[in-house]
Amino acid sequence: MKRSSRGTLTTAAAWAGLSFVLGILFTSPVHGQTVRVTGATPIGVETFHQRRLALLDSLKDGAAVLYSSRREEASTGYRADGSFWYLTGNDDPGAILLLLPGDPEDEILLLRPRDIEAERWTGDRPALTESLQTAWGFDRIRRVDYLDWLILRRMKHEHVLHLISSLAAPSDPVPPDLELYGKVSARIPGVEIKNSSRLLERMRVIKSDAEIAAIEKAIAVTHQGITDVLAAVRPGVTEFGLDGIFEESLKRRGAQHMAFEPIVGAGEETTVLHYEKQDQTLAAGQLLLLDVGAEWDHYCADISRTFPVDSAFSPEQAGIYDVVVAAQDAAIAAVKPGATMRDVNEAARAVVRRAGYTDALIHDISHHLGLEVHDGSGDGVSLEPGMVITVEPGLYFRDKAIGVRLEDDVLVTATGNRLLSAAIPRDRAAVEAWLAAARK
């Protein structure tokens, strides 16, 4: 239940393994940037290459263009969208991936031209060298100026353009790949635009061991960040101040980015699902809701917890909290191969229904998690081993100024599930003890 926000972290994968072993700060020879490498081993260039090969095999013909289309954030710089990074491991602003199944040069990375004057202000960008191609795992890297020529050459023999990016809603701006495809089809008769977005979506939804390890690292850093926040929780503290503590904690532990803008709400604001203002001061007797997540090596955590601003929940707060815990337990138990998101959602709703709080559960409780906090869902498909989903039931009583939400990250396994965030306390007594220990 949050909005997405992304920043930037660019790593020269060919050097990342060495830096991880040495545990040092290093300057990338490709980017000229200082990068801190800690924790889980970064995903290497060969993994990205194998992903591209698998997608090329599925496409079979035609051409596919994928733009690096994330906007630049003032505080954290440029960050590629999840699909582009999944296939390239690259965050160079304005880059384009061109896939040409069956062509001798079947995977081409195109980069914006260099601007030496601008780079004096913003930092060096890579020159097109053989060492760059090796470091990034591409046989061919060109400038974006070549895109028209490459597409025209391909369309002389092939007449299919594959859409592999995520689908956009009718009210959204036209994505750059579809805008390009429209121009091509207006100029070359017989060109077919084929929706192949599910191919990449289905690849991304099943997580490898390395991806799961990155998510687990993000969860661990999030756990530490919440603990740092709890140390400051008391009447008179501001929501905005707690947000700042969380962000600082993540950066101090090596996570340069948050997976999304944190939701930090107290009192009546715990009942606002996407609360943004963070302009309230905590008061005695209130609840505090945190919906937060770190990002590690581009992979997201998504955790929600609800705490008493005082040392313990009131009897009324405790009763509602325990129902949410029971609903979450039931939903987690329903996560297994062959189940659907509807099954998981209904397991939680059944508990809430028996407690008489049906109208207070106002949102569905699960979504896929990965490179995006709301990852490609594969809507309508059954759960499979390797999928990672959230389970986040919540009850909201605006007239009582009580909102309780618990959210955890769950891996689907061959025999059921594994709670990736099991180390983060959930039960009421454990949460109260966590709060007390953090304050000490």
Rosetta blueprint (number, residue, H / E / L):
1 M L
2 K L
3 R L
4 S E
5 S L
6 R L
7 G L
8 T L
9 L L
10 T L
11 T L
12 A L
13 A H
14 A H
15 W H
16 A H
17 G H
18 L H
19 S H
20 F H
21 V H
22 L H
23 G L
24 I L
25 L E
26 F E
27 T E
28 S L
29 P L
30 V L
31 H L
32 G L
33 Q L
34 T E
35 V E
36 R E
37 V L
38 T L
39 G L
40 A L
41 T L
42 P L
43 I L
44 G L
45 V H
46 E H
47 T H
48 F H
49 H H
50 Q H
51 R H
52 R H
53 L H
54 A H
55 L H
56 L H
57 D H
58 S H
59 L H
60 K L
61 D L
62 G L
63 A E
64 A E
65 V E
66 L E
67 Y E
68 S L
69 S L
70 R L
71 R L
72 E L
73 E E
74 A L
75 S L
76 T L
77 G E
78 Y L
79 R L
80 A L
81 D L
82 G H
83 S H
84 F H
85 W H
86 Y H
87 L H
88 T H
89 G L
90 N L
91 D L
92 D L
93 P L
94 G L
95 A L
96 I E
97 L E
98 L E
99 L E
100 L L
101 P L
102 G L
103 D L
104 P L
105 E L
106 D L
107 E E
108 I E
109 L E
110 L E
111 L E
112 R L
113 P L
114 R L
115 D L
116 I H
117 E H
118 A H
119 E H
120 R H
121 W H
122 T H
123 G L
124 D L
125 R L
126 P L
127 A L
128 L L
129 T L
130 E H
131 S H
132 L H
133 Q H
134 T H
135 A H
136 W H
137 G L
138 F L
139 D L
140 R E
141 I E
142 R E
143 R E
144 V H
145 D H
146 Y H
147 L H
148 D H
149 W H
150 L H
151 I H
152 L H
153 R H
154 R H
155 M H
156 K L
157 H L
158 E L
159 H L
160 V E
161 L E
162 H E
163 L E
164 I L
165 S L
166 S L
167 L L
168 A L
169 A L
170 P L
171 S L
172 D L
173 P L
174 V L
175 P L
176 P H
177 D H
178 L H
179 E H
180 L H
181 Y H
182 G H
183 K H
184 V H
185 S H
186 A H
187 R H
188 I L
189 P L
190 G L
191 V L
192 E E
193 I E
194 K E
195 N E
196 S L
197 S H
198 R H
199 L H
200 L H
201 E H
202 R H
203 M H
204 R H
205 V H
206 I L
207 K L
208 S L
209 D H
210 A H
211 E H
212 I H
213 A H
214 A H
215 I H
216 E H
217 K H
218 A H
219 I H
220 A H
221 V H
222 T H
223 H H
224 Q H
225 G H
226 I H
227 T H
228 D H
229 V H
230 L H
231 A L
232 A L
233 V L
234 R L
235 P L
236 G L
237 V L
238 T E
239 E H
240 F H
241 G H
242 L H
243 D H
244 G H
245 I H
246 F H
247 E H
248 E H
249 S H
250 L H
251 K H
252 R H
253 R L
254 G L
255 A L
256 Q L
257 H E
258 M E
259 A L
260 F E
261 E L
262 P L
263 I E
264 V E
265 G E
266 A E
267 G H
268 E H
269 E H
270 T H
271 T H
272 V L
273 L L
274 H L
275 Y L
276 E L
277 K L
278 Q L
279 D L
280 Q L
281 T E
282 L L
283 A L
284 A L
285 G L
286 Q L
287 L E
288 L E
289 L E
290 L E
291 D E
292 V E
293 G L
294 A E
295 E E
296 W E
297 D L
298 H L
299 Y E
300 C E
301 A L
302 D L
303 I E
304 S E
305 R E
306 T E
307 F E
308 P E
309 V L
310 D L
311 S L
312 A L
313 F L
314 S L
315 P H
316 E H
317 Q H
318 A H
319 G H
320 I H
321 Y H
322 D H
323 V H
324 V H
325 V H
326 A H
327 A H
328 Q H
329 D H
330 A H
331 A H
332 I H
333 A H
334 A L
335 V L
336 K L
337 P L
338 G L
339 A L
340 T L
341 M H
342 R H
343 D H
344 V H
345 N H
346 E H
347 A H
348 A H
349 R H
350 A H
351 V H
352 V H
353 R H
354 R H
355 A H
356 G L
357 Y L
358 T H
359 D H
360 A H
361 L L
362 I L
363 H L
364 D L
365 I L
366 S L
367 H L
368 H E
369 L L
370 G L
371 L L
372 E L
373 V L
374 H L
375 D L
376 G L
377 S L
378 G L
379 D L
380 G L
381 V L
382 S L
383 L L
384 E L
385 P L
386 G L
387 M L
388 V E
389 I E
390 T E
391 V E
392 E L
393 P L
394 G E
395 L E
396 Y E
397 F E
398 R H
399 D H
400 K H
401 A L
402 I E
403 G E
404 V E
405 R E
406 L L
407 E E
408 D E
409 D E
410 V E
411 L E
412 V E
413 T L
414 A L
415 T L
416 G L
417 N E
418 R E
419 L E
420 L L
421 S L
422 A L
423 A L
424 I L
425 P L
426 R L
427 D L
428 R H
429 A H
430 A H
431 V H
432 E H
433 A H
434 W H
435 L H
436 A H
437 A H
438 A H
439 R H
440 K L
